Amino acid sequence: MRRVPILITLALGGSLASSAAAGTALSIPAAGGLDALAVSVDVAAGQVRYASCKGLPCATTSASATLAIPAGDAALDAGAIAVTDVMLAGGRHLVRVKVPLATDHGPEAPAWEALLAAGTAPLFAGRTGFSRGEPGERSGTDVRLLTEGDHSIVVVGDIREDLRICGDDATLLDPRGLDPRALAFHGATLQRLDATRRDSAIAVEATPHQGPSDAALAPLLLTAEASSGVATALTDGDVTTTWSEARPGRGQGEFVLLRTPYDVPIVRFAVTIAPPAPKPDGAAPETFYLATGAGTYEVTLPEDAWSHPGAAYDIALPAPLQTSCVALVLNSAFTRGSAHPEVSVAELVAYSAFDHAGATLAEVAATLTGGDARAQAAAALLERAGARGVVAMSTAYATLDASGRALAINVAASDSSCASSGKLLVAALRDADDVVREKAVSKLQEPTCGREALPSLLEALQLAGARANVAPLVAVIGREVALRPLVAVLGEGPAPDREAVRSAVAYAAKRVSPEDLATLLAAPGRSHETSLELLRALEARLSEATRPADALVASLLSGTASPAARYLLVDVIARLAAAGDAEAQGRLADLALREDTPDVRARAAELLAHTRDPETVAAKALGDPEPRVREAALHAIGALHKSEQTAAILTLLAHDPWTFVRVAAAEALATLPPTPTADKALAEALDQLSPRVRQRSIVALAARHAKPYTDIIRDHLTNVKEDPIVRASSARAAGLLCDAKATELLASLAVKGGSSTDAGEVALGLVATSALGKLHPADLASRFAPLQSKGVRPDARAAAMSALADPAHCPLP
């Protein structure tokens, strides 16, 4: 049942009343049948006292009725408290008390208020302003006084930060007006748009459209909420549904809040008032307001639209309107004699400058190029167009410049669903612009989006140049369905694509059972290239399916596999051999010893530790005619830490014609147990011409703790003509071998390097500092004193401090 309106005059033109503060105490005389009333605020006690008297004088006492002010521990500001006299219709008075509860005294700041009248309980007492919730979603209660002639009308209602007329600090919702005779609140009709905005509104005459409204390219108005009624009916695109104000009287001030993209200027509206089958008790507005953050328009209808079912009316704006908020606010209505009309509106449509006769979204998409304000507007409109906008952008995408493509991807990425935008996002993975690609990848990495776009991603696996970005997404998103499509494109396209697909297969295979893995490896009909890539991708799990893996390796080696393919197979075979696969162990040994291609033999020799008899394989590989194979075998022997091949290594150290082989021999000896023969051979190698051989031999002697050769090593440190890397290794060896005779020399080099501008001297000085720290003579601090003086390099000073703090390796007396 509809409530009877009690504030007809208020609905027609009331404005906010202003009252002067009367301090913290006030007495009002008896009038209008009410006794006198005294009200005072006890700031210290946080209370309001009130008392009725037959007449003045009238004052509160300690025995007077009280209301507690819920200020908590906060101190009240007496200067901000307002106690005011409010005159009602009929000569009655009441007292309004307002106590701020926050240091912020701005619009709708939290406060506590009371409305008191003589001889009755408080009419209202409670918190007001935005007193509940988080910023952006705050709510509360509001008390407002509106002037009506020589008296005020009191209205109480709810306020919500997320539901207010555009441009207002707060809009009163579900207003209740105070009946001055009964001193009780009742539902009321209230024009929520204040008089100032109504008076300054731009007048606009609506004109008949001669039929239904034109279809807009995109729905620019989205219903947020309404003060009453079903708000969504106003923008649902269905003229058979209506928004009705559902309030007493003619619904003045009831409103619907609408959101619109700020980047899209609105040039006109169209409103449909009556549905095709209007209700008998329905009514059309005569005037209403379109209140926006940029201005207010008063729209006047040329006729009673309820008598013209389904007809639309055009609302042309004097200038394009750029706003993010529009509120339709009811004002007067064609009541047709009804005391309780149901004022209704069926549909409100907004149009942009892109909306013209014959306009298409394809035209809009073409304007994305350039990235200017018009392009931004086009992007915002296409976003509102949803799937149709995505189709238009997809068609135009290839013709757009980088800024236009970026806008298109922004729109696609803003969609919560990728069912329609998936193809466009996937197309952007091949874009030449890094920013565009990254935006597309970022959106597709969202779980929901990726799953919806998976069909498009799987299609894109067939496109060369896209796989590098597509394959990782397919592997992560596709789960169990990803593996076979990825395997199907293994080995295809440029190197980045092949690598990405191989990694994606490895990731997707983590979730595959050993049985399915074996089936995958055994599947017939693959090219040699694909088979090789599959083995490489599954390398980490081949030990779980050795039989089909061995068979696939054998088929590749027995065919026409290129040297490059055979080289890549070595690591696959070594992985199987390391897992104990005897067939692979034998095959790895054969590759190290009998393969025609030297590079393949060298790679296999590096991994000979995984063969069944690594010592035998190593012995033969050390005699290989190819120096890179000998080098690889030496590295492998060093990793084995076994000395069976020491004699062969010493021969290579002394006589191999290739420097890098002799270097590898010295490095291998550094890892083997010390023997006098090997130590002597390393010392003799210090006479070789190659500084790299000398340097690695010194390192090996230090690693083997060959103290008998400290004098020889010190000679290389002393020799200023020696290669810098050899001298640096000699300095380090002096510290490791605790060569006390090198103390003075190391100290001299450390100090010299600390202030030198020569890069070699600086480097040697730093090594000498560290070595001297290991020797740690008793006077180390005094020796390092020059390194703490002004002008010393910071790195040299820091090295000295570190050497002093380190525990002694071989402290000297």
DRENKEVO-792521 format. One record per residue (C-alpha): residue number from 1; x, y, z. Coordinates in steps of 0.02 Angstrom, whole numbers. Each point is the difference from the previous one (the first is absolute). Last residue first. Example, Ala and Ser with C-alpha at 12.3 -4.5 7.8 and 13.67 -1.06 7.14 Angstrom:
<recs>
 num      u      v      w
   2    684    -53    357
   1    -69   -172     33
</recs>
This chain:
<recs>
 num      u      v      w
 813   5264   -781    725
 812   -104    -49   -151
 811   -181    -52      1
 810    -47   -131   -133
 809   -181     18    -52
 808    -32    141    125
 807   -182     41     35
 806    -68    140   -109
 805    -22    172     80
 804    169     70    -52
 803    -23    -63   -177
 802   -172     80    -10
 801     66    168     59
 800    141    -10   -127
 799   -120    -41   -140
 798   -112    147     49
 797    147    121     -7
 796     52    -69   -170
 795   -177     15    -66
 794    -12    180     64
 793    161     50    -91
 792    124     85    113
 791      6    191     -9
 790     -6     27    188
 789     77   -135    107
 788    -76   -169     46
 787    107    -98   -124
 786    159     69     79
 785    -50    -88    163
 784     -6   -171    -83
 783    176    -46     55
 782    -39     68    174
 781   -153   -111     13
 780     94   -153    -63
 779    135     13    133
 778    -31   -174     68
 777      8    -74   -175
 776   -166    -57    -74
 775     57   -119   -137
 774   -181    -10    -57
 773    -19    188     11
 772    157     19   -103
 771    -85   -100   -137
 770   -153    115      3
 769    108    156    -12
 768    105    -79   -140
 767   -158    -35    -99
 766    -56    182     19
 765    173     64    -46
 764      7   -109   -157
 763   -164     75    -60
 762     56    178     34
 761    170    -30    -80
 760    -83    -68   -158
 759   -125    145     -8
 758    136    131     13
 757    -63    152     97
 756     92    -52    158
 755    -45     52    177
 754    -47   -166     79
 753    100   -101   -127
 752    164     60     75
 751    -56    -42    178
 750    -50   -177    -46
 749    153    -30   -109
 748    116     52    143
 747    -91   -108    125
 746      7   -149   -117
 745    187     23    -27
 744     35     16    186
 743    -99   -156     43
 742     61   -111   -144
 741    129    -89    108
 740   -141    -59    113
 739    -72   -107   -141
 738   -158    -67     82
 737    -43   -109   -152
 736   -173     81    -19
 735     71    175     24
 734    142    -24   -121
 733   -121    -83   -121
 732   -105    160     -8
 731    155    102    -40
 730     53   -126   -133
 729   -174      5    -77
 728     13    190    -12
 727    176    -12    -73
 726    -59   -124   -133
 725   -150    108    -45
 724    113    153    -14
 723    122    -85   -122
 722    177     -1     68
 721    111    150    -37
 720     -8     59    181
 719     75   -166     56
 718    -28     -8    188
 717   -161    -99    -14
 716     79   -122   -121
 715    146    -22    120
 714   -123    -30    141
 713    -68   -152    -94
 712    173    -72    -17
 711     36     29    185
 710   -167    -76     50
 709     37   -160    -92
 708     31   -114    149
 707   -170     56     67
 706   -103   -101   -126
 705   -168     21     89
 704    -91    -87   -147
 703   -113    152    -25
 702    152    114      4
 701     90   -106   -129
 700   -157     -1   -108
 699    -17    189      5
 698    183     17    -47
 697    -29   -119   -146
 696   -153     99    -55
 695    104    160     -8
 694    148    -79    -89
 693   -115    -81   -129
 692    -92    165    -26
 691    166     93    -14
 690     48   -112   -149
 689    188     -8    -22
 688     26   -150    112
 687    123     15    144
 686   -136    -15    133
 685    -37   -170    -77
 684    151    -66     93
 683    -88     38    165
 682   -154    -94    -61
 681    107   -149    -48
 680     82      3    171
 679   -168     -1     87
 678    -55   -147   -108
 677    154   -102     44
 676     -6     44    183
 675   -181    -56     14
 674   -151    102     54
 673   -177    -74    -17
 672    -93     64   -154
 671   -104    159    -17
 670    143    119    -47
 669     64   -132   -121
 668   -156     24   -106
 667     29    188     -9
 666    180    -27    -56
 665    -58   -119   -136
 664   -135    122    -55
 663    133    135    -22
 662    107   -122    -99
 661   -150    -36   -112
 660    -36    186    -20
 659    180     29    -55
 658     -3   -128   -140
 657    161    -89    -47
 656    -17   -126    142
 655    173    -34     72
 654     18     37    184
 653   -178     12     60
 652    -55   -138   -119
 651    133   -117     66
 650    -48     44    178
 649   -181    -42    -39
 648     46   -169    -70
 647     99    -40    158
 646   -142     59    112
 645   -130   -111    -85
 644    -38   -110    150
 643     -8    152    116
 642   -185     17     38
 641    -89    163     44
 640   -142    -41   -124
 639    -31    185    -39
 638    181     22    -51
 637    -17   -151   -111
 636   -147     82    -90
 635     97    160    -30
 634    147   -101    -68
 633   -117    -97   -115
 632    -69    164    -70
 631    176     64    -35
 630     48   -161    -88
 629   -158     11   -104
 628     37    181    -42
 627    176    -51    -55
 626    -64   -124   -133
 625    123   -144    -23
 624    -77    -89    150
 623    131    -66    122
 622    -85     70    155
 621   -163    -76    -65
 620     72   -175     12
 619     49     17    183
 618   -163     89     40
 617   -106   -140    -73
 616     94   -127    103
 615    -17    106    157
 614   -185     34    -33
 613    -51   -182     -3
 612   -192     -5     -6
 611    -14    174    -72
 610    -71    145    102
 609    170     74     42
 608     29     10   -188
 607   -101    161     -6
 606    135    116    -67
 605     56   -141   -115
 604   -175     -3    -78
 603     14    186    -39
 602    172    -25    -74
 601    -53   -149   -105
 600   -146    102    -69
 599    115    146    -41
 598    122   -120    -85
 597   -131    -71   -119
 596     39   -179    -48
 595    -62    -78    163
 594    110   -144     59
 593     67     43    172
 592   -117    122     88
 591   -151    -54   -102
 590     35   -182     38
 589     15     37    186
 588   -169     91     -2
 587    -81   -149    -90
 586     65   -120    132
 585    -71    105    141
 584   -163     22    -95
 583    -25   -187    -14
 582     44    -23    183
 581   -133    125     60
 580     60     42    175
 579    -85    172     19
 578    164     84    -49
 577     -6    -95   -164
 576   -174     67    -40
 575     58    179     32
 574    159    -34    -99
 573   -102    -59   -149
 572   -103    159      1
 571    157    105     18
 570     82    -90   -148
 569   -156     21   -108
 568     39    184    -26
 567    166    -45    -83
 566    -85   -131   -108
 565   -123    134    -59
 564    141    120    -42
 563     95   -138    -91
 562   -156    -30   -104
 561   -110   -151     29
 560    -13   -109   -153
 559    -67   -153     87
 558     81   -121    121
 557     25    135    130
 556   -181     57     -8
 555    -72   -175      8
 554    114    -43    146
 553    -54    153     97
 552   -184    -44    -27
 551     29   -178     59
 550     97     59    152
 549   -143    119     47
 548   -129   -137    -26
 547     96   -113    122
 546     57    134    122
 545   -173     65     49
 544     18     66    178
 543    184     44    -27
 542    -58    112   -142
 541    -79    121    123
 540    124    145      0
 539     37    -24   -185
 538   -181     21    -53
 537     32    158   -102
 536    162    -67    -72
 535    -82   -164    -50
 534   -146     93    -78
 533    117    116    -95
 532     90   -149    -74
 531   -163    -84    -49
 530    -64    161    -80
 529    157     19   -106
 528      1   -185    -47
 527   -178     19    -62
 526   -140    -84     95
 525   -105   -143    -69
 524     -1   -119    146
 523    -47     28    184
 522    127    -86    112
 521     52    155     95
 520   -180     51     35
 519    -47   -176     55
 518    147     -3    121
 517    -52    167     73
 516   -179    -61     17
 515     62   -147    102
 514    117    110    103
 513   -149    112     45
 512     -7    176    -71
 511     -7    154    114
 510    181     50    -22
 509    -21    -21   -188
 508    -81    172    -14
 507    158     85     63
 506    117    -97   -114
 505   -117     30   -147
 504      2    186     37
 503    190      1      6
 502      7    -83   -171
 501   -132    119    -68
 500     99    152     60
 499    164    -66    -70
 498    -76    -39   -169
 497    -84    171    -11
 496    159     93     47
 495     97   -103   -130
 494   -113     39   -147
 493   -145   -112    -52
 492    -36   -183     33
 491     96   -120    111
 490   -149    -47    108
 489   -165     51    -79
 488    -97   -161     31
 487     78    -18    173
 486    -89    159     54
 485   -168    -61    -61
 484     33   -166     91
 483     49     78    166
 482   -131    135     25
 481   -154   -103     39
 480     64    -56    170
 479     27    177     65
 478    -49    126   -134
 477     35    156    103
 476    182    -22     47
 475     57    -90   -158
 474   -108    106   -114
 473     69    160     76
 472    179    -59    -22
 471    -36    -47   -182
 470    -84    163    -51
 469    142    124     27
 468    138    -90    -94
 467   -133    -82   -109
 466    -54    161    -85
 465    140     15   -127
 464    -62   -145   -104
 463   -187    -23     17
 462    -64   -177     33
 461      8     26    188
 460   -123    142    -29
 459   -143   -124    -18
 458     37    -69    173
 457      0    176     70
 456   -168     37    -80
 455    -75   -157     76
 454     80     46    168
 453    -76    175      8
 452   -131    -47    130
 451    129    -93    104
 450    124    143    -13
 449   -127    130     52
 448    -51    -97    155
 447    179    -33     53
 446     69    175    -33
 445    155    -31   -105
 444    -96     53   -154
 443    -13    176     68
 442    186     17     35
 441     46    -76   -168
 440   -112    124    -92
 439     70    149     95
 438    178    -61    -29
 437    -29    -19   -187
 436    -69    176    -18
 435    142     75    101
 434    131    -92   -103
 433    -66     63   -167
 432     27   -119   -146
 431   -160    -92     40
 430      2   -189     -8
 429    -79    -23    171
 428   -128    131    -53
 427    -89   -131   -106
 426    -27   -101    161
 425    -83    149     82
 424   -112     27   -151
 423    -48   -184     -9
 422    -38     -5    187
 421   -111    154      2
 420   -165    -92    -20
 419     19   -137    132
 418    126    107     92
 417   -117     49    141
 416     32    140    125
 415     28    117   -146
 414    128    135     40
 413    135    -96    -94
 412    -96     14   -165
 411    -18    188     24
 410    183     21     43
 409     42   -111   -148
 408    -94    117   -117
 407     83    152     78
 406    172    -79    -26
 405    -46    -39   -180
 404    -45    182    -27
 403    162     60     78
 402    100   -122   -108
 401    -88     52   -162
 400   -160    -84    -56
 399    -30    -93   -163
 398     32   -175     70
 397   -123     28    141
 396   -150     56   -104
 395    -88   -168     -6
 394     47    -43    179
 393    -58    171     57
 392   -172    -25    -76
 391    -16   -174     74
 390     51     67    171
 389   -131    137    -11
 388   -136   -126    -39
 387     56   -104    150
 386    -22    147    119
 385    -64    164    -72
 384     50     91    159
 383    183    -35    -39
 382    -27     62   -177
 381    -64    165     71
 380    151     19    114
 379    118    -38   -144
 378    -87    125   -115
 377     12    134    133
 376    186    -32     21
 375     20     11   -189
 374    -93    166      1
 373    113     62    140
 372    158    -48    -96
 371     78   -174    -14
 370     33     20   -185
 369    -90   -151    -68
 368   -154    -48     98
 367   -108     83   -133
 366    -15   -161   -102
 365    -89    -84    146
 364   -138    130     -7
 363    -29    -30   -184
 362     -9   -187     33
 361   -124     36    140
 360   -121     61   -132
 359    -92    163    -32
 358   -142     -4   -129
 357    -81    159     66
 356    111     73    133
 355     69    -58    167
 354    187     36      4
 353    -35    169     81
 352    -66    -97    149
 351   -177    -51     43
 350    -85    -32    167
 349   -158   -104     24
 348   -132     10    137
 347   -138   -130      8
 346   -172    -33     76
 345    -30    148    115
 344   -134     -2    135
 343   -103    111    114
 342   -120   -111     97
 341   -141    124     34
 340    -71     15    175
 339   -132    138     -1
 338    -42    -35   -182
 337    -74    146    -97
 336     95    -32   -160
 335    163      5    101
 334    109     74   -137
 333    157     17    106
 332    118    125     79
 331    178    -39     58
 330     87   -168    -22
 329    189    -12      9
 328     98    -95   -134
 327    178     -8     64
 326    152     -2   -113
 325    179    -40     52
 324    163    -22    -95
 323     -9    166    -89
 322     40     83   -165
 321   -153     84    -75
 320      7     61   -179
 319    -81    172    -17
 318   -180     66    -10
 317    -66   -174     36
 316   -137    -77   -108
 315   -130   -100     95
 314   -100   -109   -121
 313   -166    -74     52
 312    -50   -181    -26
 311   -173    -73    -24
 310    -38   -173     69
 309   -173     50     63
 308    -55    178    -44
 307   -133     47    130
 306    125    -26    139
 305    108    128    -91
 304   -107    144     60
 303     69    131   -117
 302    151    108    -43
 301    111    -76    136
 300    110    126     92
 299    178    -44     45
 298     92    102    132
 297    186    -27    -27
 296    135      2    135
 295    187     23    -18
 294    169    -88    -12
 293    -21   -130    140
 292   -168    -40    -73
 291   -183     32     42
 290   -126    -41   -135
 289   -157     79     71
 288   -182    -40    -28
 287   -152     89    -66
 286   -174    -59    -47
 285     33   -174     64
 284   -117   -133    -66
 283   -127    -94    102
 282    -49   -178     39
 281   -165    -47     80
 280    -70    -79   -160
 279    163    -93    -33
 278     80     28   -171
 277      4   -135   -135
 276    131     60   -126
 275    101     73    146
 274    -21    184     41
 273    146    119     23
 272    130    -35   -133
 271    146    120     17
 270    132     43   -129
 269    161     86     45
 268    121    113    -95
 267    182     48    -27
 266     82   -109    133
 265    190     13      9
 264     86   -170     14
 263    156      7    110
 262   -103     13    160
 261    -81   -169    -29
 260   -178      6     71
 259    -73    -47    169
 258   -182     23     44
 257    -88     45    163
 256   -190     -5     -5
 255    -98    131     93
 254   -149     40    109
 253     -6    188     27
 252   -184     23    -38
 251    -88   -168      9
 250   -173     65    -42
 249    -77    -29    170
 248     69   -137    113
 247    144   -105    -69
 246     17   -146   -121
 245    104     99   -128
 244    -33   -116   -146
 243    134    -71   -117
 242    -80    -85   -146
 241     10   -162    -98
 240    -82    -20   -171
 239    127    120    -74
 238    136   -132     13
 237    178     63    -26
 236     41    -34    182
 235     40    182     38
 234   -149     64    102
 233    -56   -173     57
 232    161    -17    100
 231    -60    121    133
 230   -144   -102     70
 229    -89    122    118
 228     71    122    126
 227    151    113     24
 226     76    -89   -149
 225    159    -98    -35
 224    148    -13   -119
 223    -85    -11   -167
 222    120     -3   -146
 221    -17    134   -132
 220    113     -5   -153
 219    -85   -153    -76
 218     93    -16   -166
 217    -32     49   -180
 216   -167     71     55
 215   -163    -66    -71
 214   -115    143    -50
 213   -148     36    112
 212   -171    -70    -41
 211   -117    105   -105
 210    -20    180    -56
 209    146     66    101
 208   -109    125     92
 207    102    148     63
 206     69     32    175
 205     24    182     47
 204    158     39     98
 203     18    130    138
 202    175     11     75
 201    -11    -16    190
 200     49    150    105
 199   -161      9    100
 198     -5   -188     25
 197    180     -3     58
 196    -30    136    127
 195   -165    -75     56
 194     77   -164     52
 193    -31   -161    -94
 192    -77   -121    124
 191   -179     60    -29
 190    -82    -85    148
 189   -154   -110     13
 188    -30    -55    177
 187    -14   -152    112
 186    -54     48    174
 185     89     67    155
 184    -96     47    157
 183    -27    166     90
 182   -188    -22    -22
 181    -28    181    -49
 180    169     40    -78
 179     -2   -162   -105
 178    188    -34    -21
 177     49    -62   -173
 176     79   -169    -36
 175    115    -14   -151
 174     40   -170    -76
 173    166     64    -66
 172     75    174     24
 171    139     36   -124
 170    179     30     54
 169    146    106    -58
 168    -95     38   -159
 167     76     10   -176
 166    -89   -153    -68
 165   -151    -41    109
 164     51   -118    138
 163     14   -187     21
 162    178    -60     33
 161     29    117    148
 160   -163    -51     78
 159   -120    111     96
 158   -155    -48     98
 157   -139    118     44
 156    -66    129    123
 155   -100    153    -52
 154    -48    150    105
 153   -101    139    -82
 152     43    174     53
 151   -105    157     27
 150    -23    174    -70
 149    -32    -55   -180
 148     51   -181    -20
 147    184    -17     40
 146     73   -174      6
 145     87    -77    149
 144     98   -159    -29
 143     49   -146    110
 142    108   -134    -79
 141     30   -183     37
 140    149   -108    -48
 139     97    -81   -140
 138    179    -21    -56
 137     44   -104   -153
 136    132    109    -83
 135     97     16    161
 134    -38   -150    113
 133   -160    -28     96
 132   -107     95    126
 131    -10    181     62
 130    -26     96   -160
 129   -105    136     80
 128   -111    -24    152
 127     13    -98    162
 126   -153     -7    110
 125   -145     87     85
 124   -165     39    -82
 123   -170     57     63
 122     64     -7    179
 121   -143    -49    116
 120   -138    127     21
 119    -52    147    109
 118    107    130    -84
 117     82    -43   -166
 116    175    -69    -32
 115     90    -46   -161
 114    169    -78     37
 113    159    -13   -101
 112    167    -90      7
 111    128     36   -135
 110    100    -86   -137
 109     46    116   -144
 108   -141     21   -126
 107     79    151    -81
 106    162     51     87
 105     29     17    188
 104    150   -117      2
 103     60     -8    180
 102   -132   -132     25
 101   -148    -27    115
 100    -84    167    -32
  99   -143     35    123
  98   -164     62    -71
  97   -147     42    113
  96   -165     53    -78
  95   -132     78    110
  94   -185     -1    -41
  93   -127    136    -27
  92   -186      8    -41
  91    -77    150    -85
  90   -119   -100   -110
  89    137    -50   -121
  88    166    -34     86
  87    131    120     71
  86    170    -77     36
  85    104     73    143
  84    182    -50     -6
  83    132    -87    107
  82    161    -11   -102
  81    161    -78     66
  80    160     53    -92
  79     63    118    137
  78    -29   -130    135
  77    119   -121    -86
  76    -32   -170     79
  75    148   -104     59
  74     16   -173    -78
  73     -6   -148    118
  72   -165    -63    -68
  71   -103    139    -79
  70   -169    -87     20
  69    -94    151     72
  68   -110    -63    142
  67   -175     71     11
  66    -63     72    164
  65   -161     39     92
  64     19    137    130
  63     48    -36    182
  62    169     88    -13
  61    -96    153    -56
  60    -61     72   -165
  59    -72    173    -14
  58   -166     87    -36
  57    -41    183     28
  56   -116     -9    -88
  55   -159    -99     -8
  54    -88   -157     53
  53    168    -88      4
  52     75   -147    -96
  51    178    -64     33
  50    149    -55   -103
  49    176    -56     39
  48    124    -54   -135
  47    147   -102     59
  46    187    -22    -28
  45     39     32    184
  44    129    136    -35
  43    -99     75   -143
  42   -163     12     97
  41   -116     56   -140
  40   -155     98     49
  39   -183     -2    -51
  38   -145     95     79
  37   -177    -17    -68
  36   -158    103     24
  35   -162    -93    -13
  34    -84    -44   -166
  33   -172     58    -56
  32     67    102   -145
  31    120     93    113
  30     91    -15    167
  29    164     93     -4
  28    168    -69    -57
  27    153    -24    111
  26    174    -32    -70
  25    168    -65     61
  24    161    -52    -90
  23     18    152   -112
  22   -146     65   -104
  21     62    -44   -172
  20    -88     92   -139
  19   -128    -92   -102
  18      0    -28   -189
  17   -144    -73    -96
  16     24   -112   -152
  15   -125     33   -136
  14   -180    -54    -24
  13    -77     19   -173
  12   -134   -119    -58
  11     39   -153    104
  10      6    104    156
   9   -173     69    -37
   8    -69   -176    -17
   7     82    -61    158
   6   -120   -126     76
   5    -14   -124   -142
   4   -122   -144     31
   3     88   -167     -1
   2    -28   -124   -142
   1    -69   -172     46
</recs>
